[in-house]
Amino acid sequence: MRGRFIDAWKYTWVELWEPLEQMADASEDIYTALFVELEKALRVRLKTAPDEDKKAHSTFFEISTDPAKARTFIKELNSQELAGDPVLATFFKNAYDVFNEYSEDLCNEFGRI
């Protein structure tokens, strides 16, 4: 693969997440686990926001416990909100582990795509 992960982010919904979501083993709950991992790759973190920013921390909790909101967050995330290629590469590695916990078929398809 050539290029940067961050430049390819805009294509991940159609080319990665949507096909995985169509699989029989896909569970809506997987989005909350993926969100928790993706939040670590954000330029401005929600979970570890300063104490005075209780709204960001509240937003993290709300999204991390609601599969529909987590799905929407992932779908609508703009690459400018990501901290860069190294953390995005770590996210994809951790996403593989998330899929592995849910289903071997999902994990294999994620690795194939």
Number of C-alpha atoms within 10 A of each C-alpha: 4 4 7 13 18 19 12 10 17 15 10 14 15 11 12 15 17 12 15 21 15 10 12 9 13 17 14 14 16 18 27 21 18 23 24 20 20 23 20 19 22 18 14 14 18 20 18 14 15 11 9 8 12 14 12 18 17 14 12 20 14 13 19 22 16 14 20 14 16 24 19 13 17 18 15 11 15 12 17 12 13 20 16 17 14 12 18 22 15 15 20 18 13 16 21 18 13 18 22 15 12 15 14 12 16 21 18 13 16 18 12 8 10
